[in-house]
Amino acid sequence: MLIPQFSLRWLLSLVTGCSLAFLVVSFAVRGHIWAVGASIGLLSLVVVALLHGFTFFLVWLFATLTTRRKVRNTSRKATICMLSALLAAEAYAGGAAHTLPPTGKPAPNGMVLVLDTTWPEGFGYRPVTITVNCRPPATADRSLSFEVRYHDWNPDNTQFKATADLDLPAGATTASTTIAVPDFSVWQGYSLDTWEDGRHVPQLSQKSLNGGGGFGFGTTNESAPAVLLIGAAQPDVTELASLFPQPQYRPVPAAPPGSPAVFPPEWAWRPAASLPEHWLCYQSLDVVLVSLSDLEGLAKKSPKVLVALRDWARAGGNLLVFGVGSDWKGLAALDRMLGLASQTTSETQSVERSWESPKPGHYSNTFTDFVSPNIDPSQVSQVDEQGNAVVSSSAGPPPAMAPFRWRNVQQGAVLAIANDDPYATGLSADLWYWMFNSLGSARWLGVKRLGVSFTEENPDFWMFLISGVGMAPVDAYRVLITAFVVFIGPVNYLLLRKHGRLHLLLFTVPVSALVVTTVLLGYALIADGLHTRVRSRSITLLDQRLHEAVFWSRAAYYSGLAPSGGLRLDGDTAVIPLENMPPAAGGAQISRTIDIEPGRQQLSRGWLPSRTPTQLMMVKPYVSFKALNVTSGANQSMIVDNGLGVRIQHLLVCDEQGQFGCGNRIPDGTQATLERLASPSSDAAATSGPTPTTTAPPAAEMRKAFSDQALALPPGFSGETRYSIFGFQRRMIYRAMGGKTVGVGQATNRLEASLEFARSAVLQAGASGDSAALTPRSYIAIVDRPEEVALGLDGATESQGFHVIRGSW
């Protein structure tokens, strides 16, 4: 079982100190004057320590009350928002906009700064937009630097810090920059510091700005998706939002008559003209609703925004597009705008091959694979293969004509709705349920798609540890503590008594304890080392026709000594921490720092603490021209040319005719002839080529590789953790207030679901020669770690890696 490192030295030190103290006291009881004086000295030290602790407590209590009073006086706006959240008032908005300097105060050099954090409340990256207006126009180039920090109720308790730069050219009146800031906390407020040419500008700096729904005992609800609505006017989605559960402690108030609808914090509306241009800004979203006409406008006026939405969908998002038309002619235009079809594919082929009609079994009057707090438990009829409760439905037969179609887009999905305005036309709740059930809650619910909760315990953390690293040196402890007890006890006493020098026990006991502690410390340092070790696994989806790829990865780190520079990653990679016990669930609060520059992220402080198991998940969509070229050789053999840029360990290919071939150990840049697999549908007697293998499973090595990488707890570790103080377990704040998610675990996330899909395809092909999962012109390859799947560290030692590429051509 994992225990905190170096706890043994404290235990041994305590035992040694106590033994020494009581040894002196024993001599004092026998009447030795020197021992009586020493005992009085020790007692005086204890009394002084107690007085010091009591005095410190009084000073700390007074300082805390004074600080809270100051924060209350200087940050009334933030305090009002926090109290409003506690009282379940109307202040539910995903973010806020702030103007600096405040109204009525002079602007330095004519500059006015606007900080906008408006966005749906969700865990992940979110955009923070900083706009500078200059009146009169700047007479020379001006260089500004910003540092955005967000924190809990205490402005001095920074949880994340992000930095960015902005240049204001001469003659310009306005300039803006958008930072994709990671947000993994429950309580939050923002602070901003501004510098111009290296000089701090206090008028454009502010502490404790209200960051939105993050204030107030966890207003973010993991049982509901984070939804962004895009359009020219704010729609009324009160009925649609009511389908998703809201915690009992946070009722969403009704909007006054004639006013726009009040959204829950997880929902927000934005016009198309104000959308960010980087996919990371959308990473915290689960669903985006937009019309086909707005997408066409983005294609003409803001193509970067359209690319960002497309990359977000490829990385696992769910894009719902309405206004496609009941004749479905808009599907071809949607394919072209989102780049979902190659230029050589006709419009008819794109619609027929890619878009799916919904299954009648998904038609329901509730979510069929997700139990929320507002569903009667008596409706639960069964549990699916992922452990999610399946709810029974009495919705009746579905409509003859489904009002939507959908298709997979690598790790995400696009759903096309025929209605021009699904809000105004009033799609029934059953039809909305049908749409979301077709996607599945493992897609549209962030806590399932990521497999990570930021408000509850993540028990799967312990199933992905680096073998033999960070473990307590149990065997060494047993040997050394046994030798210590034998030597310090009878051996030490008998030797000193024999020579008449029992008084030397005062020196031999602490010296022996010091030696044992030093040996244990040295053993732990040598065993774990001072460098960083990594265990990683990933899945890469590669579309060779469209030259598009996306990877999901999970990495476990253990640093003997935290690297000074932290992690260095490109600016397109989303990083999500996976913590066994998040702060909102009672875990320790971690302060992290991230420096953001164009095309680069440096995760410097707090991401890799020393001698602490740390896990991160990473996601990145990117353009790739790498490919596995498959051709037919003589006698119907299958030849592959490895152009994936990495060595292939095991390979399974399904060619144009649906025939399977497998190969092992194919270096990068080389060709290999694959071994054919037997197919029940093939007539071996009529085949002029080589006889397919039938005597033994030809993909046995590949199946074994999938079996060996299965996640499991370390030997002897139960996976149960307890966080307690003096025997009293900490209360999990989020659970105590009634907000509880369902099915939190890595089994539902896109990484593990994709790996399971690949494993199933390999098992089917290896067992029967056929695989419904692996379609023609596709392949599955177990490879060395691709260079795109970055670890963020140079020189890190990687072990137990498992990386899969699932491609098509």
Secondary structure, DSSP 8 states (H G I E B T S, - for coil): ----TTHHHHHHHHHHHHHHHHHHHHHHHTT-HHHHHHHHHHHHHHHHHHHHHHHHHHHHHHHHHHHHHHHHHH-HHHHHHHHHHHTT-S---S--EEEES-TTS--GGGEEEEEE------SEEEEEEEEEEESS--SS-EEEEEEEEEESSSTTSEEEEEEEEEEE-TT-SEEEEEEEEEE--SS-EEEEEEEETTEE-GGG-EEEEE-STTSSS----TTS--EEEESSS----HHHHTTS---TTS------TTS-----TTEEEE-GGG--SSGGGGTT-SEEEEEHHHHHHHHHH-HHHHHHHHHHHHTT-EEEEE---TT-THHHHHHHHTT-S-TTS-HHHHHHHH-B---GGG--SS-TT---TTS-GGGEEEE-TTS-EEE-----S--SS-SEEEEEETTEEEEEE--S-TTTTT--HHHHHHHHHHH-HHHH-HHHHS---SSS--GGGGGS--TTSS---HHHHHHHHHHHHHIIIIIHHHHHHHTT-GGGHHHHHHHHHHHHHHHHHHHHHHHH-SSEEEEEEEEEEEETTTTEEEEEEEEEEEESS--TT-EEEETT-EEEEE-SS-GGGT-----EEEEEETTEEEE-SSSS-BTS-EEEEEEEEEE---EEEEEE-GGG-EEEEEESSS-EEEEEEE-TTS-EEEEEEE-TT-EEEEEEB--TTS-GGG--S---B-SS-TTHHHHHHHHHT-----TT-------EETTEE---HHHHTT---S--SGGGSHHHHHHHHHHHHHHHHHHHS--SSS-SSEEEEEES--TTS--S-SS-EE-S-EEEEEEE-
